[in-house]
Amino acid sequence: AQTGKDVLVLERRHVVGGAAVSEEIVKGFTFSRASYLAGLLRPSIIEDLKLKNYGLEFIMRSTSSFTPTLINDPLYNGKSLLLGADEQKNYESIQQFSLADADSYAAYEQMLTNVRELVVPGIENPLPDLPPKRKSDFLYTYKILTGMIKSLNAETVRDTTKLFLSPASQVLNEWFESEILKTTLACDSVIGSMISTDQVGSAYVLLHHVMGEIEGNKGSWAYVKGGMGSISNSIAASAKDLGVDIECNASVKEILLSSDARRVTGVRLQDESVIESDF
């Protein structure tokens, strides 16, 4: 739309947002129906679309996890593990279960941060083709690699490889001894991934959960005022001001192609109406 194109967004449901929607499930109460926390929406997108001007507001959370135990548990005696943004409180909470783990936790968090800083430059940009073929390729490769080299060292490369190619259980077992801490941290390796902590790839999901950034706080997650639908609504409002048309209750039945199948010419909706495109 910003380049002068006529843009039409077709939404199957009555409300925009996909998984990031806020809807009234119980009368008088609005809920985030699917996605429930914000953290991976890139700051550059928020800035480019000026989403703060369209009502987007984050509510930072002080607690990231709470793991209780049974009062009559013979091992833990009702103690609970509470983790959040305060390093000293994290240390004191973990210390209840293992002094060694309390000593290791900050280093574990730093390890994830180091890997994050190595990987982040490639998030918003396509990775460069190697070897570069044109002058523009060399310049682009230099730009991307310069951002990565600042965080490049043998230890971080090793940790990155391990996170990408190992199961979460292996990584957590190498760092910690207490089952309650490992179990709590392991939750981040299975949420949304539908895999076991013993499967290769699950350790990457541990990294995935620190890839975001909220209000300048790297690796943080936050609630959204009004629920996750407020993100979608702010994007929609920004888009409309840029000239984008959004049509709800418009379910696409078929994507139409040119005779040589090399170009999209439009879409056919469920009601058999056709919307053509000359893009």
C-alpha positions, 0 to 999 in steps of 0.5 A: 500500500505504501508503494501505491498498490491497491491492497485487499485483505480477505479474512475468513472469520468475522474478526481479523487476527487469526490466532491473535484475537480477543473475543467475548467467551463469557458474557462481559469478559473478553479473552485472548482465544489462542495466542496469549502472550506477546514477545516475538513481534519485532520492534521494527514492525511496531515502529514502521506501522506506528502501532503505538499510535493505534492503541497497542499497549504492552503490560510487562509481567514480573513473573515468568513461571510459578511451580508449586509442590504438594504441601505433604510432598516428602521431598519439597514440603510445599515449597514453590519455584518462582522465576521472573525478571529479578535475578536475586529473587530467582537465585533465592527461589532456586536455592531452595532446591539446589545451591548448585543450580542457583549458581548456574542459572545466571550463566545459563541465561547468559548462554541463551542471550549470547546465542540470541545475539548471534542469531538475531541479525538474521531474523529480519533479513534473508540469509546471504547467498554464499559465496556472493556473486554480485557486488550487491551480494558482497555488500549485503553479506558484509552487512549481515555478517558484521552484525553476527561477528560482534557475537561470534566466538567459539563458545557461542558457536558451540552453544548455538550448534547444541541448541539447534541439534540437541534435545532439551533434556540433554541441554538441561541435564548438562546445566542443572541437577534439580528436577523441579527446575529442569521441569519448569524450564522444559515447559519452554521447549514443548509449548507450541512445538508438539514434541518431547523434550527428548526429541532433537529440536526441542532445545531450539524452542528454549532459544526461541522463547528468548528471541523476542523483545518488548519495550527494549527488554530483550528476551521478554514477554508481555501481556497486551492491554485488551488481549492479543486481538489488540495487536491485530486491531492496531495493525488493521487500523494502521493498514486502513490509514495506509489505504488497505481494504479489509473484508471480513467473512470472506472465505477464499475457495480457490487461488486463480492462476494464469494459463501458464500457471506462473502468475496469480490472477485473483481468488474465488470466494466460497460464494463463487464471486471472483476478485481479480488481481493485475499484480 
